[in-house]
Amino acid sequence: MAAVASSSEKTLNRAAISAVIVITIIFLAPIYWIGATAFKPRALATTVPPTVFFKPELSPIIKLFTKRVQMINPVDKETYDAAPWWQREVYDGGERILMVGDSPQLSPYPSRFVNSLIVAVISTVFAVGFGTFTAYAFSRFRIAGEKDLLFFILSTRMLPPVVIAIPMFLMYRQFGLIDTHLGLIILYVAFNLSFSVWLMKGFMDEIPKEYEEAALVDGYTRMQAFWKIVLPEAVTGIAATAVFCFITAWNEYAFALILTSRNAQTAPPFIPSQVGSGLTDWTVIAVGSFLFLLPVAIFTFLLRKHLLRGVTFGAIRK
């Protein structure tokens, strides 16, 4: 009987491992495809059947970061031979890079990428900060109408954001917040705040009140107890909340498209606009999307331990 049970357990483990591998491949396939397309020649980006094996090239990256135009006639051999390697990469695709003296004209992508970083990081810091303080207040103090207030905070997530796009545009135009970093930061903080409050309240409720009471008996003020006792215990929750808030702000497309046009435009609405000259250049869009994935992947990887513990925090009660 023991041998049969052991054999059944091994079979079950192998089946579970196989299922995990298959699911992982399914989830990673789109990411691989974007990464592969980012290094394909333009002619191979939309072939049917898809081209799996190819010689990688850097022309999509060069085209993403530079301004270029379609050439009517091929460049002469002397100019081609005298051009730097990155210029020849673009020449081979029938385009040329616009130059200012000896330097190439840069595309708006780097500035749009920086805008995304500024807006996502600052809005995440404020959303998590305000959410932590608010959640602490709801968790530790008796507040009149607490349940109604919490429901009201949650109700702001029930309305599809695009529904209020036009009223937000009119209001932002009235206050001069169109195409500004401040406008997007305020908006993203407002949308992430309800999620931050509810998630952080669950973490705050799990931290025993006795820790603070002991600190208060020892002469700590309420704020000192919060900073030195509660906050270190809530690091896991803060990290998990920060990851989700950052991803939401980083990926937001609709409001960034409607409320920005140039100065504060983020990467999501800019990347699809890189259609190239002539037909859509999917390789440039792919490399822009692939680079856009990296900050979120790095941020999530750095906080992976906190994130894993954070999403299961409070699931098992002693």
QUIPEJO-V158558 format. One record per pair of residues at least 24 apart in sequence whose ideal C-beta (glycine too) atoms are under 10 Angstrom apart, sorted by the first residue. I is the first residue (numbers start at 0). J is the second residue. If there is no record, write none. Layout:
i/j
I/J
I/J
This chain:
i/j
30/288
30/289
30/292
30/296
32/285
33/281
33/284
33/285
33/286
33/287
33/288
33/289
33/291
33/292
34/285
34/286
34/288
34/289
34/292
35/285
35/289
36/281
36/282
36/283
36/284
36/285
36/286
36/288
36/289
37/63
37/281
37/282
37/283
37/284
37/285
37/286
37/287
37/288
37/289
37/290
38/282
38/285
38/286
38/289
39/281
39/282
39/285
39/286
40/91
40/92
40/282
41/91
41/92
41/93
41/94
41/275
41/277
41/278
41/279
41/280
41/281
41/282
41/283
42/92
42/282
43/282
44/278
44/279
44/280
44/281
44/282
44/283
44/284
44/285
45/278
45/279
45/281
45/282
56/88
56/91
56/92
56/282
57/84
57/85
57/88
57/286
58/85
58/87
58/88
58/89
58/90
58/91
58/92
58/94
58/280
58/282
58/283
58/286
59/88
59/92
59/273
59/275
59/280
59/281
59/282
59/283
59/284
59/285
59/286
59/287
59/289
60/85
60/88
60/282
60/283
60/286
60/287
60/289
60/290
61/85
61/86
61/88
61/89
61/92
61/96
61/103
61/283
61/286
62/88
62/89
62/92
62/94
62/96
62/106
62/273
62/275
62/276
62/280
62/282
62/283
62/286
62/287
63/106
63/108
63/109
63/270
63/273
63/280
63/282
63/283
63/284
63/285
63/286
63/287
63/289
63/290
64/96
64/103
64/105
64/106
64/107
64/108
64/109
64/283
64/286
64/287
64/290
65/89
65/94
65/95
65/96
65/97
65/98
65/103
65/104
65/105
65/106
65/108
66/96
66/97
66/98
66/99
66/103
66/104
66/105
66/106
66/107
67/92
67/94
67/95
67/96
67/97
67/103
67/104
67/106
67/275
67/276
67/280
67/283
68/94
68/95
68/96
68/97
68/276
69/93
69/94
69/95
69/275
69/276
69/277
70/94
70/95
70/276
92/275
92/276
92/280
92/282
93/276
93/277
94/275
94/276
94/277
94/280
106/269
106/273
106/283
106/287
107/261
107/264
107/266
107/269
107/272
107/273
108/266
108/269
108/270
108/273
108/283
108/286
108/287
108/290
108/291
109/266
110/261
110/262
110/263
110/264
110/266
110/269
111/255
111/259
111/261
111/263
111/264
111/265
111/266
111/267
111/268
111/269
111/270
111/272
111/287
111/291
112/265
112/266
112/269
112/270
112/287
112/290
112/291
112/294
113/265
113/266
114/180
114/183
114/255
114/259
114/262
114/263
114/264
114/265
114/266
114/269
115/183
115/248
115/249
115/250
115/251
115/255
115/264
115/265
115/266
115/267
115/269
115/291
115/294
116/249
116/265
116/266
116/294
117/180
117/183
117/184
117/263
117/265
118/180
118/181
118/182
118/183
118/184
118/186
118/187
118/248
118/249
118/251
118/255
118/259
118/263
118/265
119/183
119/184
119/187
119/244
119/245
119/246
119/247
119/248
119/249
119/250
119/251
119/265
119/266
119/294
119/295
119/298
120/184
120/241
120/245
120/248
120/249
120/294
120/298
121/180
121/181
121/183
121/184
121/187
121/188
121/248
122/180
122/183
122/184
122/185
122/186
122/187
122/188
122/189
122/190
122/191
122/192
122/244
122/245
122/247
122/248
122/249
122/251
123/184
123/187
123/188
123/191
123/195
123/240
123/241
123/242
123/243
123/244
123/245
123/246
123/247
123/248
123/249
123/298
124/184
124/188
124/241
124/244
124/245
125/184
125/185
125/187
125/188
125/189
125/191
125/192
125/195
125/244
126/184
126/187
126/188
126/189
126/190
126/191
126/192
126/193
126/194
126/195
126/196
126/240
126/241
126/243
126/244
126/245
126/247
126/248
127/188
127/191
127/192
127/195
127/198
127/199
127/236
127/237
127/238
127/239
127/240
127/241
127/242
127/243
127/244
127/245
128/188
128/192
128/195
128/237
128/241
129/188
129/189
129/191
129/192
129/195
129/196
129/199
130/188
130/191
130/192
130/193
130/194
130/195
130/196
130/197
130/198
130/199
130/200
130/236
130/237
130/240
130/241
130/244
131/195
131/196
131/198
131/199
131/200
131/202
131/203
131/225
131/229
131/230
131/233
131/236
131/237
131/240
132/196
132/199
132/225
133/192
133/193
133/195
133/196
133/197
133/199
133/200
133/203
134/195
134/196
134/197
134/198
134/199
134/200
134/201
134/202
134/203
134/204
134/233
134/236
134/240
135/199
135/200
135/202
135/203
135/206
135/221
135/225
135/229
135/230
135/233
136/196
136/200
136/203
137/196
137/197
137/199
137/200
137/203
137/204
138/199
138/200
138/201
138/202
138/203
138/204
138/205
138/206
138/208
138/229
139/203
139/204
139/206
139/208
139/211
139/221
139/224
139/225
139/229
140/221
148/196
149/193
149/196
149/197
149/200
151/193
152/192
152/193
152/194
152/195
152/196
152/197
152/200
153/193
153/194
153/196
153/197
154/193
155/189
155/190
155/192
155/193
155/194
156/190
156/191
156/192
156/193
156/194
156/197
157/193
158/190
159/253
160/186
160/190
160/251
160/252
160/253
160/254
161/252
161/253
161/254
161/257
163/254
164/253
164/254
164/256
164/257
164/258
165/257
167/254
167/257
167/258
168/254
168/257
168/258
171/254
171/257
171/258
172/258
176/258
176/263
177/257
177/258
177/259
177/260
177/262
177/263
178/258
178/259
178/260
178/261
178/262
178/263
178/264
179/258
179/259
179/262
179/263
180/259
180/262
180/263
180/265
181/263
182/254
182/258
182/259
182/263
183/248
183/251
183/254
183/255
183/258
183/259
183/263
183/264
183/265
184/248
184/263
186/248
186/251
186/254
186/255
186/258
187/244
187/245
187/247
187/248
187/249
187/251
187/254
187/255
188/244
188/248
190/244
190/247
190/248
190/251
190/254
191/240
191/241
191/243
191/244
191/245
191/247
191/248
191/251
192/244
194/240
194/243
194/244
194/247
195/236
195/237
195/240
195/241
195/243
195/244
196/240
197/240
198/236
198/237
198/239
198/240
198/243
198/244
198/309
198/310
198/312
199/233
199/236
199/237
199/239
199/240
200/236
201/236
201/240
201/309
201/312
201/313
202/229
202/232
202/233
202/234
202/235
202/236
202/237
202/239
202/240
202/309
202/312
202/313
203/229
203/232
203/233
203/236
204/313
205/232
205/233
205/235
205/236
205/312
205/313
205/316
206/230
206/231
206/232
206/233
206/236
207/232
233/312
234/305
234/308
234/309
235/302
235/304
235/305
235/306
235/307
235/308
235/309
235/310
235/311
235/312
236/305
236/308
236/309
236/312
236/313
237/302
237/305
237/309
238/301
238/302
238/303
238/304
238/305
238/306
238/308
238/309
239/302
239/305
239/306
239/307
239/308
239/309
239/310
239/311
239/312
240/305
240/306
240/309
241/298
241/302
241/305
241/306
241/309
242/295
242/298
242/299
242/301
242/302
242/303
242/305
242/306
242/309
242/310
243/299
243/306
243/309
243/310
245/294
245/295
245/298
245/299
245/302
246/295
246/298
246/299
249/291
249/292
249/294
249/295
249/298
250/291
250/292
250/295
265/291
266/290
266/291
266/294
267/291
